Amino acid sequence: MPTALGIPRVFVPRAYRRKGIAKVLFDAAARTAVHGCKLSHDQVAFSQPTGDGRILMNHLGITRVYEEDSDDADNLT
C-alpha cells in the first residue's frame, strides 16, 4: 500500500517523555508533509519501531510499519 508519510525516527529525551511532545511532532509532520493536505493516521507508517516507538504508534492509532532498508516500497505491513 502506498504511504504518503514514513516516520523513520522519533526521539524525545526520557526526561520529557509522556508530555505530548511526540504527538505534537507527529501532528506537525502530518499537517505539513503534503502541502495543503493534512494526512490521516492510515496514510502514515513507522519504520521498525522500538518498544517505546510501538507504544507511541498504539497511542496515535498507527498500525502500519515499513522496512526502512528495503529497495521495494511495497513492503508495508
C-alpha positions as CSV (number, residue, x, y, z in Angstrom):
1,M,0.0,0.0,0.0
2,P,1.4,3.4,-0.9
3,T,2.2,5.6,2.1
4,A,2.2,9.4,2.0
5,L,4.5,9.7,5.0
6,G,7.0,7.4,6.5
7,I,8.4,8.2,10.0
8,P,11.8,6.7,10.3
9,R,12.6,8.0,13.8
10,V,11.0,10.0,16.7
11,F,13.2,10.9,19.6
12,V,12.2,12.7,22.8
13,P,14.7,12.7,25.7
14,R,13.5,10.4,28.5
15,A,13.0,13.4,30.9
16,Y,10.5,14.9,28.5
17,R,8.5,11.8,27.5
18,R,4.8,11.3,28.3
19,K,4.2,15.1,28.0
20,G,2.7,15.1,24.5
21,I,5.8,16.2,22.6
22,A,5.9,13.3,20.2
23,K,2.2,13.7,19.4
24,V,2.8,17.4,18.6
25,L,5.8,16.4,16.4
26,F,3.6,13.8,14.6
27,D,0.7,16.2,14.2
28,A,3.1,18.8,12.7
29,A,4.5,16.3,10.3
30,A,1.1,15.0,9.2
31,R,-0.1,18.6,8.7
32,T,2.8,19.8,6.6
33,A,4.3,16.7,4.8
34,V,1.9,17.3,1.8
35,H,1.3,21.0,1.1
36,G,-2.4,21.8,1.7
37,C,-3.4,18.3,2.9
38,K,-3.4,17.0,6.5
39,L,-2.7,13.3,6.4
40,S,-4.8,10.9,8.4
41,H,-3.2,8.2,10.5
42,D,-3.9,5.5,7.9
43,Q,-1.6,7.4,5.5
44,V,1.4,7.2,7.8
45,A,3.8,4.3,8.6
46,F,6.6,4.0,11.1
47,S,9.8,2.1,10.4
48,Q,10.8,-0.8,12.6
49,P,9.7,0.8,16.0
50,T,11.4,0.1,19.3
51,G,9.3,-0.8,22.3
52,D,8.7,2.8,23.1
53,G,8.0,3.6,19.5
54,R,5.4,0.8,19.4
55,I,3.7,2.4,22.4
56,L,3.7,5.8,20.6
57,M,2.2,4.1,17.5
58,N,-0.5,2.5,19.6
59,H,-1.3,5.8,21.3
60,L,-1.6,7.5,17.9
61,G,-3.6,4.7,16.4
62,I,-1.0,3.9,13.7
63,T,-0.7,0.3,12.7
64,R,1.5,0.4,9.6
65,V,5.2,-0.4,9.7
66,Y,7.6,-0.3,6.8
67,E,11.1,-1.8,6.3
68,E,13.5,1.1,6.1
69,D,16.3,-0.8,4.4
70,S,14.1,-2.3,1.7
71,D,14.5,-1.4,-2.0
72,D,10.9,-2.3,-2.6
73,A,8.5,0.4,-1.5
74,D,5.6,-2.1,-1.3
75,N,6.9,-3.9,1.8
76,L,4.4,-2.3,4.2
77,T,2.5,-4.4,6.7
